[in-house]
Amino acid sequence: MKSKQWKILVLTVLIMTVGAFLILFKENKLDPTLAGIPFVFWTGFLVTALTVFATFLGSKVFPYEDPKKQ
């Protein structure tokens, strides 16, 4: 079961990363703004936070064991 969760998590991070760079991060896109801060900053912050959370989840569902661990 962990292997399936791991593959879904990896696929989600890949889609999120590629989608962010192809769709969300546009050159010279300053509008809309939130509290005077451009859209690109908020989007980048959200993608980074989601990637960190996905990394945390990945550490819990990683399907392989360390052979040296006893």
C-alpha positions in Angstrom: 0.0 0.0 0.0 2.9 2.4 0.8 4.2 2.0 -2.8 0.9 3.2 -4.3 0.8 6.2 -1.9 4.4 6.9 -2.7 3.8 6.9 -6.5 0.7 9.1 -6.1 2.7 11.6 -4.0 5.6 11.7 -6.5 3.2 12.2 -9.4 1.4 15.0 -7.5 4.6 16.9 -6.8 5.8 16.5 -10.4 2.5 17.8 -11.7 2.5 20.7 -9.2 6.0 21.7 -10.1 5.6 21.5 -13.9 2.2 23.2 -13.7 3.7 26.0 -11.6 6.5 26.7 -14.0 4.4 26.3 -17.2 1.1 27.9 -16.1 1.4 30.0 -12.9 4.8 31.7 -13.2 4.4 34.1 -16.1 7.1 36.6 -17.0 6.2 40.2 -16.0 2.9 39.1 -14.3 2.5 41.5 -11.4 -1.3 41.5 -11.2 -3.3 40.5 -9.1 -1.6 41.6 -5.9 -2.4 40.7 -2.3 -1.3 43.3 0.3 0.8 45.0 -2.3 2.8 41.8 -3.0 2.7 40.3 -6.6 0.9 37.1 -7.6 4.1 35.3 -8.4 5.4 35.6 -4.8 2.2 34.2 -3.3 2.0 31.4 -5.8 5.6 30.5 -5.3 5.2 30.6 -1.5 2.1 28.3 -1.8 3.9 25.8 -4.1 6.9 25.7 -1.8 4.7 25.1 1.3 2.9 22.3 -0.5 6.2 20.7 -1.6 7.5 20.8 2.0 4.3 19.2 3.2 4.5 16.6 0.5 8.1 15.9 1.5 7.0 15.3 5.1 4.3 12.9 3.9 6.8 11.2 1.6 9.0 10.5 4.6 6.1 8.7 6.3 5.1 6.6 3.2 8.5 5.8 1.7 8.1 2.2 0.7 11.7 1.0 1.1 13.6 0.1 4.3 17.2 0.8 5.1 19.0 -2.6 5.1 21.5 -1.3 7.6 18.8 -0.4 10.1 18.4 -2.9 12.9 
